[in-house]
Amino acid sequence: MSPQDYIHFFEKYNNVFTQEIHFWVKTVFSENWVLFFQITIKSFLIVSFYIVSDILFRKIFLPFIRMFARRNSRSQWLQLMIKRKAIHSILHVIPALAANLLVPYVFYHHPMSFDIAHKIYLIFLLVLLGQLWHRIMLCVEDLATDENNYRSIAVSSFGQLLRIIGFIIISFLVISTLFDFEAPQVLSIIGAITAVILLVFRDPILGFVAGVHAASSHMIKKGDWIFIPKHNLEGYVKEISLITVKIEAFDKTISSIPTYDLISTEIKNNESIFVNKQRLIRRSIFLNINSFRFLEDHDLEKYAHNKLLSSYIEKKMKDFEELKAQNQQENKIFDMKLTNVGLFRVYVYNFLLANPHVVKNDILMVRQREISTQGLPIEVFCFANTGIWEKYEQIQSDIFDFVLTSAKEFELEVVQTGFR
């Protein structure tokens, strides 16, 4: 500061109260200790002012704010502000701002001390503002998490990124205040260390991009049941942060993967199973080919009384008679019969149609797969009408209890080594 600046400084902040303290110290203490006690007492006054006003603000305003929040229970934002203590931060910032404004009036006799005190209180104010920003962003993330939809992932990722950006800005403001850097100097410093920032914050940046992508594509959200082949990991999404995704497996263990894996690797989301209340049943049994045979008349008489087969056998026998009569007119030899394995497939298919736990308006098949040395695979392909794992397993077990036991009724041998 120039001499003219000091003169202007003294004239602007001249007041009786600080003058009285200034001269009182001179009369009480020796000359060697005057400066020390003047600065100490004045610093004590500002600190005391801040502490007292901070306590008064919290004692007076905080109960009213809490009472207002209780009466307005629909004000979710205010509830979160109190829960995350953002209101406390606001009540801390106001006295700190007032104390910072008092520094020139208290230290105007000591330009050098004023410069140091001003920096200290300004840095303290910046730290409180940084704390306030951090807590407000936590409120935003909590509000988004409560909704638990795809948009909440983007909001949560954006909130976490803003917290990091706020931390960087506050850090640079503190450094510029501490070392008297001008704005152009700060910008040049930022440009010089941009590469370092990108290296240090690589994962948060990629995580933010992944979070926005996941939200915009409706790919994944908290609570989804996912499978990641790359990590051989399956379970429920417990948390999606800027850096990691926490997944709870079925054995209750918690695993974490980098958030950017959401866009860099294959992820299978099974949430549609719960939304559509449908889950695939696809399982085969292997039948011994040596147990296959044609059915004779007495066999058909036995199966014709079965409700699941009666209409099918009646229709097929009519078709065979018509085809036989047509071939006799053309002097062709014809002798077509039903087989036990074919009738078994129809029996299982009609059982699935009659089962109230099987979806009828989607794919429903009982089919043969490619024959192997283990036998002929008969595959059941259908959907259970539930997405709940426990109920699904019960439905599937009931179906195959019936299928495996029914094979004996058709004199079919199930190959145990081929069962899967």
ChimeraX attribute file (.defattr): number of C-alpha atoms within 10 A of each C-alpha:
attribute: neighborCount
match mode: 1-to-1
recipient: residues
	/A:1	8
	/A:2	7
	/A:3	8
	/A:4	9
	/A:5	10
	/A:6	15
	/A:7	10
	/A:8	12
	/A:9	17
	/A:10	18
	/A:11	11
	/A:12	12
	/A:13	17
	/A:14	17
	/A:15	13
	/A:16	9
	/A:17	10
	/A:18	18
	/A:19	15
	/A:20	11
	/A:21	14
	/A:22	21
	/A:23	12
	/A:24	13
	/A:25	19
	/A:26	16
	/A:27	10
	/A:28	11
	/A:29	14
	/A:30	11
	/A:31	11
	/A:32	8
	/A:33	12
	/A:34	18
	/A:35	16
	/A:36	12
	/A:37	17
	/A:38	23
	/A:39	19
	/A:40	11
	/A:41	15
	/A:42	17
	/A:43	17
	/A:44	12
	/A:45	15
	/A:46	20
	/A:47	15
	/A:48	13
	/A:49	16
	/A:50	21
	/A:51	16
	/A:52	12
	/A:53	19
	/A:54	18
	/A:55	13
	/A:56	14
	/A:57	17
	/A:58	17
	/A:59	11
	/A:60	10
	/A:61	13
	/A:62	16
	/A:63	11
	/A:64	12
	/A:65	16
	/A:66	15
	/A:67	10
	/A:68	14
	/A:69	19
	/A:70	13
	/A:71	10
	/A:72	12
	/A:73	11
	/A:74	10
	/A:75	12
	/A:76	12
	/A:77	16
	/A:78	20
	/A:79	20
	/A:80	20
	/A:81	19
	/A:82	17
	/A:83	13
	/A:84	19
	/A:85	18
	/A:86	22
	/A:87	23
	/A:88	19
	/A:89	21
	/A:90	18
	/A:91	20
	/A:92	22
	/A:93	22
	/A:94	17
	/A:95	21
	/A:96	26
	/A:97	17
	/A:98	14
	/A:99	22
	/A:100	22
	/A:101	15
	/A:102	16
	/A:103	21
	/A:104	21
	/A:105	19
	/A:106	25
	/A:107	24
	/A:108	22
	/A:109	20
	/A:110	15
	/A:111	15
	/A:112	12
	/A:113	16
	/A:114	18
	/A:115	14
	/A:116	12
	/A:117	18
	/A:118	19
	/A:119	18
	/A:120	16
	/A:121	19
	/A:122	22
	/A:123	20
	/A:124	17
	/A:125	21
	/A:126	21
	/A:127	18
	/A:128	20
	/A:129	19
	/A:130	20
	/A:131	21
	/A:132	22
	/A:133	19
	/A:134	21
	/A:135	22
	/A:136	22
	/A:137	23
	/A:138	21
	/A:139	25
	/A:140	19
	/A:141	21
	/A:142	19
	/A:143	17
	/A:144	19
	/A:145	20
	/A:146	9
	/A:147	11
	/A:148	14
	/A:149	16
	/A:150	22
	/A:151	19
	/A:152	24
	/A:153	31
	/A:154	24
	/A:155	22
	/A:156	26
	/A:157	25
	/A:158	21
	/A:159	23
	/A:160	23
	/A:161	18
	/A:162	15
	/A:163	20
	/A:164	15
	/A:165	12
	/A:166	18
	/A:167	17
	/A:168	14
	/A:169	14
	/A:170	19
	/A:171	16
	/A:172	17
	/A:173	20
	/A:174	21
	/A:175	14
	/A:176	15
	/A:177	17
	/A:178	14
	/A:179	10
	/A:180	13
	/A:181	16
	/A:182	10
	/A:183	11
	/A:184	9
	/A:185	12
	/A:186	16
	/A:187	12
	/A:188	11
	/A:189	13
	/A:190	14
	/A:191	12
	/A:192	11
	/A:193	11
	/A:194	12
	/A:195	11
	/A:196	12
	/A:197	13
	/A:198	12
	/A:199	11
	/A:200	11
	/A:201	14
	/A:202	13
	/A:203	17
	/A:204	22
	/A:205	19
	/A:206	19
	/A:207	28
	/A:208	26
	/A:209	20
	/A:210	24
	/A:211	32
	/A:212	21
	/A:213	19
	/A:214	20
	/A:215	20
	/A:216	14
	/A:217	11
	/A:218	13
	/A:219	17
	/A:220	25
	/A:221	26
	/A:222	19
	/A:223	16
	/A:224	18
	/A:225	22
	/A:226	20
	/A:227	19
	/A:228	17
	/A:229	12
	/A:230	10
	/A:231	10
	/A:232	7
	/A:233	17
	/A:234	20
	/A:235	22
	/A:236	23
	/A:237	21
	/A:238	18
	/A:239	17
	/A:240	24
	/A:241	18
	/A:242	26
	/A:243	22
	/A:244	18
	/A:245	20
	/A:246	19
	/A:247	26
	/A:248	19
	/A:249	18
	/A:250	10
	/A:251	7
	/A:252	10
	/A:253	9
	/A:254	14
	/A:255	16
	/A:256	16
	/A:257	16
	/A:258	19
	/A:259	25
	/A:260	22
	/A:261	17
	/A:262	21
	/A:263	16
	/A:264	10
	/A:265	11
	/A:266	13
	/A:267	18
	/A:268	13
	/A:269	17
	/A:270	18
	/A:271	18
	/A:272	13
	/A:273	17
	/A:274	16
	/A:275	10
	/A:276	11
	/A:277	15
	/A:278	21
	/A:279	21
	/A:280	18
	/A:281	19
	/A:282	13
	/A:283	15
	/A:284	20
	/A:285	20
	/A:286	23
	/A:287	23
	/A:288	17
	/A:289	17
	/A:290	9
	/A:291	13
	/A:292	16
	/A:293	16
	/A:294	12
	/A:295	15
	/A:296	12
	/A:297	9
	/A:298	9
	/A:299	13
	/A:300	18
	/A:301	12
	/A:302	10
	/A:303	17
	/A:304	16
	/A:305	12
	/A:306	12
	/A:307	12
	/A:308	18
	/A:309	19
	/A:310	15
	/A:311	13
	/A:312	15
	/A:313	20
	/A:314	13
	/A:315	10
	/A:316	13
	/A:317	16
	/A:318	11
	/A:319	11
	/A:320	17
	/A:321	13
	/A:322	12
	/A:323	14
	/A:324	17
	/A:325	13
	/A:326	13
	/A:327	14
	/A:328	12
	/A:329	8
	/A:330	9
	/A:331	9
	/A:332	11
	/A:333	9
	/A:334	13
	/A:335	10
	/A:336	12
	/A:337	14
	/A:338	18
	/A:339	14
	/A:340	22
	/A:341	22
	/A:342	15
	/A:343	18
	/A:344	22
	/A:345	20
	/A:346	19
	/A:347	23
	/A:348	22
	/A:349	20
	/A:350	16
	/A:351	18
	/A:352	22
	/A:353	15
	/A:354	12
	/A:355	14
	/A:356	11
	/A:357	18
	/A:358	24
	/A:359	20
	/A:360	16
	/A:361	7
	/A:362	10
	/A:363	10
	/A:364	17
	/A:365	16
	/A:366	20
	/A:367	15
	/A:368	15
	/A:369	12
	/A:370	8
	/A:371	13
	/A:372	10
	/A:373	8
	/A:374	15
	/A:375	19
	/A:376	21
	/A:377	23
	/A:378	20
	/A:379	18
	/A:380	23
	/A:381	17
	/A:382	22
	/A:383	24
	/A:384	22
	/A:385	21
	/A:386	21
	/A:387	20
	/A:388	14
	/A:389	12
	/A:390	9
	/A:391	14
	/A:392	20
	/A:393	13
	/A:394	10
	/A:395	19
	/A:396	18
	/A:397	12
	/A:398	11
	/A:399	19
	/A:400	16
	/A:401	11
	/A:402	12
	/A:403	18
	/A:404	14
	/A:405	11
	/A:406	15
	/A:407	19
	/A:408	12
	/A:409	11
	/A:410	21
	/A:411	14
	/A:412	20
	/A:413	17
	/A:414	21
	/A:415	16
	/A:416	12
	/A:417	10
	/A:418	17
	/A:419	13
	/A:420	9
